Amino acid sequence: MTTEILEAVPPAIPSGGGSRVAPADLRADAISAWFGQRKVLDRVSLDIPGGEVTALIGPSGCGKSTFLRILNRMHELVPGAALAGSVLLDGEDIYDPDRRLTDARKAIGMVFQKPNPFPAMSIYDNVLAGLKITGTKIGKSDKDSLVEESLTRAGLWAEVRDRLKQPGSALSGGQQQRLCIARSLAVRPRVLLMDEPCSALDPTSTRVVEETIMEIGQQVTVVIVTHNMQQAHRVSARCAFFLASQGTPGVIVEHGPTATIFENPQDQRTSDYVNGRFG
């Protein structure tokens, strides 16, 4: 297992499964970020309401994925990376020096661009990987219930219920991505970050994953990076448009309800981007 995957999996739920937790509000306040001497984000602030899907859009290189990783402290994994500002999870700064890294990961999960099921694990064990990584013990019946619930929420249960002991890597690309979503949901996150989760998928698989995102977006706060404007329009309730021009750091040009961003943007640059005039 890679360090990135291990660090991205939040600690697991208590024994017995427990009830679902409420989605959390996030607020990024004046976030600036650097890789070495290169500044990639400049004083970015964004409110992300709980229980909705927020899409981060903009051309390549404008800082969307960096911003996404900052939301669960993955930016810290990059040598030479630095940042200023704060990220508030229900009002508490996840970067507070007195707050442990694992506290943020308890609540904020991550799904990567490329599906990454653990190849040596079965579908069943992939779903429970977060529990195994953190050494959390739950009973067999609780495990069975959690696997079924997580796969159901990820829209995959009906397709794999009769082959749970088969390798997760044997699934199709779209199924693997939904398995990764189920793996994240199994640890009861309050926020789920998704970095272009459909970019490596075919159109049919993309549609199914989008349906999954819209479904879980009612139960978990979802933040998704996407270059697909149609996808952003379909799945999100809110959008934030990032832009970096002429070597300057990325900023948010405009944010608000998705319908407003696409149909009545206040900045001409937003209108030009969502209508395909650049990017």
Secondary structure as GFF3:
##gff-version 3
##sequence-region A 1 279
A	DSSP	alpha_helix	3	8	.	.	.	ID=ss1
A	DSSP	beta_strand	26	35	.	.	.	ID=ss2
A	DSSP	beta_strand	38	48	.	.	.	ID=ss3
A	DSSP	beta_strand	53	57	.	.	.	ID=ss4
A	DSSP	alpha_helix	64	70	.	.	.	ID=ss5
A	DSSP	three_ten_helix	74	77	.	.	.	ID=ss6
A	DSSP	beta_strand	81	89	.	.	.	ID=ss7
A	DSSP	beta_strand	92	93	.	.	.	ID=ss8
A	DSSP	alpha_helix	101	107	.	.	.	ID=ss9
A	DSSP	beta_strand	108	111	.	.	.	ID=ss10
A	DSSP	alpha_helix	123	127	.	.	.	ID=ss11
A	DSSP	alpha_helix	129	134	.	.	.	ID=ss12
A	DSSP	alpha_helix	140	153	.	.	.	ID=ss13
A	DSSP	alpha_helix	157	160	.	.	.	ID=ss14
A	DSSP	three_ten_helix	168	170	.	.	.	ID=ss15
A	DSSP	alpha_helix	173	185	.	.	.	ID=ss16
A	DSSP	beta_strand	191	195	.	.	.	ID=ss17
A	DSSP	alpha_helix	203	216	.	.	.	ID=ss18
A	DSSP	beta_strand	221	225	.	.	.	ID=ss19
A	DSSP	alpha_helix	229	235	.	.	.	ID=ss20
A	DSSP	beta_strand	238	243	.	.	.	ID=ss21
A	DSSP	beta_strand	251	257	.	.	.	ID=ss22
A	DSSP	alpha_helix	258	263	.	.	.	ID=ss23
A	DSSP	alpha_helix	268	274	.	.	.	ID=ss24
###
